[in-house]
């Protein structure tokens, strides 16, 4: 019988994979064994793997690794940074020479110390989700974490379909990132059948393809900056018309061109009426016919929240731009801006800016990435549809959502409402028209939320 789970390689790895489960991998291994004489290309392999279920927990991974893994788009649950501890076991730095290693440790320890000072809680107990008033300086952990580097460790629970293994191996064997994933690679290989590992990518160099892709996206990225951090790039000319025709394609004997001819100059209003009526029935799938593309610039904190949704199609700029664009400002949370820590925060962020650029030039990008801070900004392009946007915005405009993604979501909603007030009518928290879904964790600001959006 084929041995499904190989023994793990010897060694003390910083990153550990635990709770691995892949019940159908035995069938894949047996099938590959029986088809040794045949050519199995990546498309055949992915088709075989796409109904295979795999789950595991990654312990001790750092946040640059977890960010890159989340970009693969499957189900990832990550330890919140509110549980960060303040010791040397809570971060991982790449292999550097002795002097640079000492400097790296000093910087990270300064970041951890500032994080701890800023988010010091008040004495006494409180119930439910902590609020700003529960902290000595009014700076919640969610804001204090902006000073933490991506070298900070976390834990991830991953559930994925087997075809994602192909893209996972492209990532962990990419020349740009391979040293980042040394321990992870050794661990994951130890859990997979050897015959399957041989079919997965063993080396990848995305440098050239990244350069070509960036040439296409440059014209869009130029439209995005700190001031214009949520920008409408493009979309269908008439979103209501797309959704309305989509609805009638399903429910009318007439073909869409005949419907448009009948509607004539009244097409816009007719389509709005159909869209409103069908959405009112609860048939929200027609909203998927309306698509838009936006440009966004945000902190690494908010970028991670964006990709965790796994629903929109995103393209981010080359992550090394975060390091090389030295004129790019960092995001300073409002609670820190108005505190006595603002100067210290900015000075430390500038120290990191100089250091990570030095590491990039001396050691290469994979060694510099862990020194990116949560407050550093990245640009991305997001393509999505009205159904997904409505669901995401309803969550992210809530007062319980993190402030930065809430501000960006409100900006996006204003633009989308000008494109269609019908399709995005429900793109608001549940408390606008009913009760808060968070129960005891409610922010208690329903009246304020309703007043904010009463005009629309």
C-alpha positions as CSV (number, residue, x, y, z in Angstrom):
1,X,0.0,0.0,0.0
2,X,1.2,3.5,-0.8
3,X,2.6,5.4,2.2
4,X,0.6,8.6,2.1
5,X,2.2,10.7,4.9
6,X,6.0,10.8,4.6
7,X,8.0,11.2,7.8
8,X,8.9,14.8,8.4
9,X,12.5,15.9,7.7
10,X,14.8,16.1,10.6
11,X,15.6,19.6,12.0
12,X,14.3,22.2,14.3
13,X,12.1,24.5,12.1
14,X,10.9,27.9,13.3
15,X,7.7,27.4,11.3
16,X,5.7,24.3,12.2
17,X,2.8,22.6,10.4
18,X,0.4,20.8,12.6
19,X,-3.0,19.2,12.4
20,X,-2.4,18.2,8.8
21,X,-5.3,16.4,7.1
22,X,-5.7,15.4,3.5
23,X,-7.8,12.3,3.4
24,X,-8.0,11.9,-0.4
25,X,-4.3,12.4,-1.0
26,X,-3.8,8.6,-0.9
27,X,-6.1,8.4,-4.0
28,X,-4.0,11.0,-5.8
29,X,-0.8,9.3,-5.0
30,X,-2.1,5.9,-6.2
31,X,-3.5,7.4,-9.4
32,X,-0.1,9.1,-10.1
33,X,1.7,5.8,-9.4
34,X,-0.6,4.0,-11.9
35,X,-0.1,6.7,-14.6
36,X,3.7,7.0,-14.3
37,X,4.1,6.3,-18.0
38,X,1.8,9.2,-19.0
39,X,2.5,12.9,-19.3
40,X,0.7,14.7,-16.5
41,X,0.7,18.4,-17.2
42,X,-0.3,21.1,-14.8
43,X,-3.9,21.4,-16.1
44,X,-4.5,17.6,-15.7
45,X,-2.9,17.8,-12.2
46,X,-5.1,20.7,-11.1
47,X,-8.2,19.0,-12.4
48,X,-7.4,15.9,-10.4
49,X,-6.7,18.0,-7.3
50,X,-9.5,20.5,-7.3
51,X,-11.9,18.3,-5.4
52,X,-9.3,17.2,-2.9
53,X,-9.6,18.7,0.6
54,X,-6.5,19.7,2.6
55,X,-6.3,21.4,6.0
56,X,-3.4,22.3,8.3
57,X,-2.3,24.8,10.9
58,X,0.9,26.9,10.4
59,X,2.5,27.9,13.7
60,X,5.2,30.6,14.0
61,X,4.8,32.0,10.6
62,X,5.6,35.7,10.2
63,X,3.1,38.2,8.7
64,X,4.9,38.8,5.4
65,X,4.6,35.0,4.8
66,X,0.9,35.0,5.9
67,X,0.2,37.9,3.6
68,X,1.7,36.2,0.6
69,X,-0.2,33.0,1.5
70,X,-3.5,34.8,1.8
71,X,-3.0,36.1,-1.8
72,X,-3.5,32.5,-3.0
73,X,-7.2,32.8,-2.1
74,X,-8.6,30.1,0.0
75,X,-9.8,29.9,3.6
76,X,-7.3,31.4,6.0
77,X,-8.0,32.2,9.6
78,X,-5.2,34.1,11.3
79,X,-4.3,34.9,14.9
80,X,-5.3,38.5,15.7
81,X,-2.4,40.9,16.4
82,X,-4.1,41.7,19.7
83,X,-2.4,38.5,21.0
84,X,1.1,39.6,20.1
85,X,3.6,39.0,23.0
86,X,6.6,41.2,23.7
87,X,9.6,38.9,23.5
88,X,12.2,37.6,21.0
89,X,10.2,34.5,20.3
90,X,7.4,36.7,18.8
91,X,9.3,37.8,15.7
92,X,11.6,36.3,13.2
93,X,14.4,38.1,11.3
94,X,16.3,36.8,8.3
95,X,19.9,35.7,8.4
96,X,22.1,38.8,8.4
97,X,25.7,39.5,9.5
98,X,26.2,40.1,13.2
99,X,26.1,43.9,13.1
100,X,23.0,44.1,10.9
101,X,21.4,41.4,13.0
102,X,21.9,43.5,16.2
103,X,20.5,46.6,14.5
104,X,17.4,44.6,13.3
105,X,16.8,43.3,16.8
106,X,17.1,46.7,18.3
107,X,14.6,48.2,15.8
108,X,12.0,45.5,16.3
109,X,12.4,45.6,20.1
110,X,11.8,49.4,19.9
111,X,8.7,48.8,17.8
112,X,7.4,46.2,20.4
113,X,8.2,48.6,23.2
114,X,6.3,51.5,21.6
115,X,3.4,49.2,20.7
116,X,3.2,48.2,24.4
117,X,3.4,51.7,25.7
118,X,0.8,53.1,23.3
119,X,-1.8,50.4,23.9
120,X,-1.4,50.2,27.7
121,X,-4.8,49.4,29.1
122,X,-6.4,51.2,32.0
123,X,-6.6,49.5,35.4
124,X,-9.8,47.6,36.1
125,X,-11.9,45.2,34.0
126,X,-14.3,45.8,31.1
127,X,-16.8,43.7,29.3
128,X,-17.1,42.9,25.6
129,X,-14.9,44.3,22.9
130,X,-12.3,46.8,24.3
131,X,-12.9,50.4,23.2
132,X,-10.6,53.4,23.0
133,X,-11.7,54.6,26.5
134,X,-10.4,51.3,27.9
135,X,-6.8,52.3,27.1
136,X,-4.7,54.6,29.1
137,X,-3.9,56.9,26.2
138,X,-7.0,56.2,24.1
139,X,-5.0,54.2,21.6
140,X,-6.5,50.7,21.0
141,X,-4.4,47.7,20.1
142,X,-5.8,47.9,16.6
143,X,-4.1,51.3,16.1
144,X,-0.9,50.6,18.1
145,X,-0.2,47.6,15.8
146,X,0.5,49.9,12.9
147,X,4.1,50.2,14.2
148,X,4.7,46.5,14.2
149,X,6.9,45.0,11.4
150,X,5.8,42.1,9.2
151,X,8.5,40.0,11.0
152,X,6.0,39.6,13.8
153,X,4.9,36.1,14.2
154,X,1.3,34.7,13.9
155,X,-0.5,31.4,13.5
156,X,-2.8,30.4,10.6
157,X,-5.4,27.8,10.1
158,X,-5.7,26.9,6.4
159,X,-8.3,24.9,4.5
160,X,-7.8,24.6,0.8
161,X,-8.6,22.6,-2.3
162,X,-5.8,20.5,-3.6
163,X,-5.4,22.5,-6.9
164,X,-4.2,25.4,-4.7
165,X,-1.1,23.3,-4.0
166,X,0.2,24.1,-7.5
167,X,0.1,27.9,-6.8
168,X,1.4,27.4,-3.3
169,X,4.5,25.6,-4.7
170,X,4.9,28.4,-7.3
171,X,5.0,30.8,-4.4
172,X,7.3,29.0,-1.9
173,X,9.7,28.1,-4.7
174,X,9.7,31.6,-6.3
175,X,13.2,33.0,-6.5
176,X,11.9,36.3,-5.0
177,X,10.5,34.6,-1.9
178,X,12.1,31.2,-1.6
179,X,14.4,32.0,1.4
180,X,11.3,33.4,3.2
181,X,9.7,29.9,3.0
182,X,12.6,27.7,3.7
183,X,11.2,26.2,6.9
184,X,7.6,26.1,5.6
185,X,8.7,24.3,2.4
186,X,10.5,21.6,4.4
187,X,7.5,21.2,6.6
188,X,4.8,21.0,3.9
189,X,6.9,18.6,1.8
190,X,7.1,16.3,4.8
191,X,3.3,15.9,4.8
192,X,2.8,15.2,1.0
193,X,3.3,12.1,-1.0
194,X,6.7,12.2,-2.7
195,X,5.2,11.3,-6.0
196,X,2.9,14.3,-5.8
197,X,5.7,16.7,-4.8
198,X,7.6,15.7,-7.9
199,X,4.7,16.9,-10.0
200,X,4.6,20.3,-8.3
201,X,6.8,23.3,-9.3
202,X,10.3,23.0,-7.9
203,X,11.5,26.4,-9.1
204,X,9.9,29.6,-10.3
205,X,11.3,33.0,-11.1
206,X,8.5,35.6,-11.4
207,X,10.8,38.6,-11.8
208,X,10.4,38.9,-15.6
209,X,6.7,38.3,-15.6
210,X,6.3,40.8,-12.8
211,X,8.0,43.5,-14.8
212,X,5.8,42.8,-17.8
213,X,2.6,42.9,-15.7
214,X,3.7,46.1,-14.0
215,X,4.1,47.8,-17.4
216,X,0.4,47.2,-18.0
217,X,-0.8,48.4,-14.6
218,X,1.5,51.5,-14.3
219,X,-1.1,53.8,-15.9
220,X,-3.6,52.8,-13.3
221,X,-1.2,52.9,-10.4
222,X,-0.3,56.5,-11.3
223,X,-3.8,57.6,-10.6
224,X,-3.5,56.4,-7.0
225,X,-1.8,58.3,-4.2
226,X,-2.2,59.2,-0.5
227,X,-4.8,61.8,-1.2
228,X,-6.6,59.8,-3.9
229,X,-6.6,56.5,-2.1
230,X,-9.9,55.2,-3.5
231,X,-10.2,55.8,-7.2
232,X,-12.7,54.6,-9.7
233,X,-10.8,53.1,-12.6
234,X,-13.5,51.7,-14.9
235,X,-16.7,49.7,-15.1
236,X,-19.7,49.0,-17.3
237,X,-21.3,52.1,-18.7
238,X,-24.7,51.5,-17.2
239,X,-24.7,49.2,-14.2
240,X,-28.5,49.2,-13.8
241,X,-28.9,48.3,-17.4
242,X,-26.5,45.3,-17.1
243,X,-28.4,44.0,-14.1
244,X,-31.8,44.6,-15.5
245,X,-31.0,42.9,-18.8
246,X,-29.5,40.0,-16.8
247,X,-32.7,39.6,-14.9
248,X,-34.9,39.6,-18.1
249,X,-32.5,37.2,-19.9
250,X,-33.7,34.7,-17.3
251,X,-37.4,35.6,-17.2
252,X,-38.4,36.9,-20.6
253,X,-39.0,35.0,-23.9
254,X,-37.6,38.0,-25.8
255,X,-33.8,38.2,-26.5
256,X,-32.0,41.2,-24.9
257,X,-31.6,43.1,-28.1
258,X,-35.4,43.0,-28.7
259,X,-36.0,44.2,-25.1
260,X,-33.6,47.1,-25.7
261,X,-35.4,48.0,-28.9
262,X,-38.8,48.0,-27.2
263,X,-37.5,50.2,-24.4
264,X,-35.9,52.7,-26.7
265,X,-35.1,56.0,-25.0
266,X,-36.7,54.8,-21.7
267,X,-34.1,51.9,-21.4
268,X,-32.4,53.4,-18.4
269,X,-35.6,53.9,-16.3
270,X,-37.0,50.5,-17.4
271,X,-33.8,48.7,-16.4
272,X,-33.8,50.5,-13.0
273,X,-37.4,49.4,-12.4
274,X,-36.6,45.7,-13.3
275,X,-33.5,45.7,-11.2
276,X,-35.3,47.2,-8.2
277,X,-38.1,44.7,-8.5
278,X,-36.0,41.6,-8.9
279,X,-33.6,42.6,-6.1
280,X,-36.7,43.1,-3.9
281,X,-37.5,39.4,-4.5
282,X,-34.2,38.6,-3.0
283,X,-32.7,37.4,-6.3
284,X,-29.3,39.2,-5.6
285,X,-27.4,37.2,-8.3
286,X,-28.4,39.7,-10.9
287,X,-26.1,42.3,-9.1
288,X,-23.2,40.1,-10.2
289,X,-23.8,41.4,-13.8
290,X,-22.7,44.9,-12.7
291,X,-18.9,45.1,-12.4
292,X,-16.5,47.9,-11.4
293,X,-12.7,48.3,-11.0
294,X,-11.2,50.6,-8.3
295,X,-7.7,51.6,-7.4
296,X,-6.9,51.7,-3.7
297,X,-3.9,52.7,-1.5
298,X,-3.9,51.6,2.1
299,X,-1.7,50.3,5.0
300,X,-0.5,46.8,5.1
301,X,-3.0,46.3,7.9
302,X,-5.9,47.1,5.6
303,X,-4.4,45.3,2.7
304,X,-4.4,42.1,4.7
305,X,-8.1,42.7,5.6
306,X,-8.9,43.2,2.0
307,X,-7.4,40.0,0.7
308,X,-8.8,38.0,3.6
309,X,-12.3,38.4,2.0
310,X,-11.0,36.3,-0.9
311,X,-13.9,37.5,-3.1
312,X,-12.7,40.3,-5.3
313,X,-10.0,40.0,-7.9
314,X,-7.0,42.0,-6.8
315,X,-3.7,43.0,-8.3
316,X,-1.2,44.6,-6.0
317,X,1.9,46.4,-7.1
318,X,5.2,44.7,-6.7
319,X,5.6,44.6,-2.9
320,X,9.2,45.8,-3.2
321,X,7.8,49.2,-4.3
322,X,6.8,49.7,-0.6
323,X,10.5,49.7,0.2
324,X,11.9,51.5,-2.8
325,X,9.4,54.4,-2.9
326,X,11.1,56.4,-0.1
327,X,8.8,59.4,-0.6
328,X,5.7,57.3,0.3
329,X,4.2,58.4,3.6
330,X,3.2,55.9,6.3
331,X,-0.4,55.8,7.7
332,X,-0.6,57.2,11.3
333,X,-3.9,56.3,13.0
334,X,-5.8,59.4,14.3
335,X,-5.6,58.2,17.9
336,X,-1.8,58.2,17.6
337,X,-1.7,61.5,15.7
338,X,-3.4,63.4,18.6
339,X,-1.3,61.6,21.2
340,X,2.1,62.3,22.6
341,X,3.5,59.3,20.8
342,X,3.2,60.7,17.2
343,X,6.7,62.0,17.0
344,X,8.2,58.8,18.3
345,X,6.0,56.7,16.0
346,X,7.1,58.7,12.9
347,X,10.8,58.7,13.9
348,X,10.8,54.9,14.3
349,X,8.9,54.4,11.0
350,X,11.7,56.5,9.3
351,X,14.4,54.4,10.9
352,X,12.7,51.3,9.5
353,X,12.4,53.0,6.1
354,X,16.2,53.5,5.9
355,X,17.0,50.1,7.3
356,X,14.8,48.1,5.0
357,X,16.2,49.9,2.0
358,X,19.7,49.2,3.2
359,X,18.8,45.5,3.7
360,X,17.3,45.4,0.2
361,X,20.5,46.8,-1.4
362,X,22.8,44.6,0.7
363,X,20.9,41.3,0.9
364,X,18.0,41.3,-1.6
365,X,14.3,41.7,-1.4
366,X,13.4,38.5,0.4
367,X,15.6,39.6,3.4
368,X,14.1,43.1,3.4
369,X,10.4,42.2,3.3
370,X,10.0,41.3,7.0
371,X,11.0,44.9,7.9
372,X,8.0,46.4,6.1
373,X,5.7,47.9,8.8
374,X,2.0,47.6,9.2
375,X,1.8,51.4,8.6
376,X,3.5,51.2,5.2
377,X,1.2,51.8,2.3
378,X,0.7,49.6,-0.8
379,X,-1.3,50.2,-4.0
380,X,-3.8,47.7,-5.5
381,X,-6.4,47.4,-8.2
382,X,-9.7,45.7,-7.2
383,X,-12.2,44.3,-9.7
384,X,-15.5,43.1,-8.3
385,X,-19.3,43.1,-8.8
386,X,-22.2,44.8,-7.0
387,X,-23.3,41.8,-5.0
388,X,-19.8,41.2,-3.5
389,X,-19.3,45.0,-2.9
390,X,-22.7,45.3,-1.1
391,X,-21.8,42.5,1.2
392,X,-18.3,43.7,1.9
393,X,-19.3,47.3,2.4
394,X,-22.1,46.4,4.8
395,X,-19.5,44.8,7.0
396,X,-16.8,47.4,6.7
397,X,-18.8,50.5,7.2
398,X,-19.9,49.3,10.6
399,X,-18.4,51.3,13.5
400,X,-16.9,48.0,14.8
401,X,-14.8,47.8,11.6
402,X,-11.2,49.1,11.7
403,X,-11.2,52.8,11.1
404,X,-9.1,52.9,7.9
405,X,-11.0,50.3,6.0
406,X,-14.2,51.9,7.1
407,X,-13.1,55.3,5.7
408,X,-12.1,53.7,2.4
409,X,-15.4,51.8,2.3
410,X,-17.4,55.0,2.8
411,X,-15.4,56.7,0.0
412,X,-16.1,53.7,-2.3
413,X,-19.8,53.6,-1.4
414,X,-20.2,57.3,-2.3
415,X,-18.7,56.7,-5.8
416,X,-20.8,53.5,-6.3
417,X,-24.1,55.2,-5.2
418,X,-23.5,57.8,-8.0
419,X,-23.3,54.9,-10.4
420,X,-26.4,53.1,-9.0
421,X,-28.3,53.9,-5.9
422,X,-30.4,50.8,-6.5
423,X,-27.7,48.1,-6.7
424,X,-25.9,49.5,-3.6
425,X,-29.0,50.3,-1.5
426,X,-28.1,47.4,0.9
427,X,-24.4,48.2,1.1
428,X,-24.8,49.5,4.7
429,X,-24.7,47.9,8.1
430,X,-27.7,46.0,9.2
431,X,-28.5,48.5,12.0
432,X,-29.6,51.1,9.3
433,X,-32.8,49.3,8.8
434,X,-32.9,46.8,11.6
435,X,-31.0,45.4,14.5
436,X,-27.2,45.0,14.8
437,X,-26.1,41.4,14.0
438,X,-23.2,41.5,16.6
439,X,-25.5,41.3,19.6
440,X,-23.6,42.0,22.8
441,X,-20.6,43.2,20.8
442,X,-22.6,45.9,19.2
443,X,-21.0,49.4,19.1
444,X,-24.1,50.9,20.5
445,X,-24.0,53.8,18.0
446,X,-27.0,52.8,15.8
447,X,-28.6,56.3,16.0
448,X,-25.3,57.9,14.9
449,X,-25.0,55.5,12.0
450,X,-28.5,56.1,10.8
451,X,-28.0,59.9,11.0
452,X,-24.8,59.6,9.0
453,X,-26.6,57.9,6.1
454,X,-30.1,59.4,6.5
455,X,-29.7,61.6,3.4
456,X,-29.3,58.5,1.2
